[in-house]
Amino acid sequence: MFQPSKINQSSQSEAKLRGTIESPTKPGVYWFQSETMSTAMMVEVRVTNGQLTAWWPNQDEPVAKMKGQWRGPITPFDERETR
């Protein structure tokens, strides 16, 4: 009979999605929750004029100026492991 491990092991993808206040360092799709929001939103981080930006709230905003929690980058569905 299989006995599950009592050690909580996180996969690499779960570890990537833990929240951090450090801004993203590469383009991709991230969860972002500002200091004033009750829930996170998905944002696309891209390079604009040589710097990482996200469309926030209605303009390109440098991610370094966005204060809050970041999670990601989020792996596209077609690249995720199948179980």
N, C-alpha and C positions, 0 to 999 in steps of 0.2 A: 504494500500500500504506500502511496506517495504521501510524504509529510512535507508541507510547505516550510520553507526556512523561516525562522523567527527573526532573521536579520532583514531589515527594510532596505532593499537594494533598488536604487533608481536606475533607469535606463539612461543612456546618453541624451536621448531626446527630452526626457523629463527634466534632466539636469539643466539643459539649455533653456527651459521655460521657467526656471525659478526667477523670481523678480530681483532686479538690481536697480540701483539708482545710476549706474554707469550708462552713459549714452552708447548706442550701437557704434561699432567700428567698421561695419561693412553694409552695403545695400541689402535689402530683403524686406520681408513682411514681419512685423513685430506686434505684440500686444503692448499698449502703452496706457498707463493710468496716471493722469496728472494728479497733483496734490489736492485739487478741488473736486475730482470726480469720484463717484461712488462705485463705478465699474470701469473696466478697461475697454479700450477700443482698438481695433486692428488698424495699423497704419503702415503705409509703404514708405520705407526709407530708401532714398535714391540720391545719386550724385547730381547736384545742380551747381553749375559754375564752380566746380572743384571742391564743393563741400557737401557733407551729408545733410539732407533736408527731408522734411515730411510736410505734407499738406496739412497745416494746423493753424488756426481753425479754418481760415479761408485764404491762406497764402502759404508759400514755401517758407517754412521756419527751420533754421538750423537746429538739428537735434541736440547740439550741445547746450542750447538755451532752453530746451524743454525740460521742466522740472517734474519728476515723478518716478514711477516704477516702469521698467522695461522688461519684457519677456520675449525671448526669441533668439535668433530668427526662427520663424515657423517653417517647418519643412513642407513643401508642396505635397498635396495628397498623393500624386502619382509617384512620388519618390519615397514615401513612407514604407516601412517594413510591413509585410502582410503576415498575419498570425493566424 
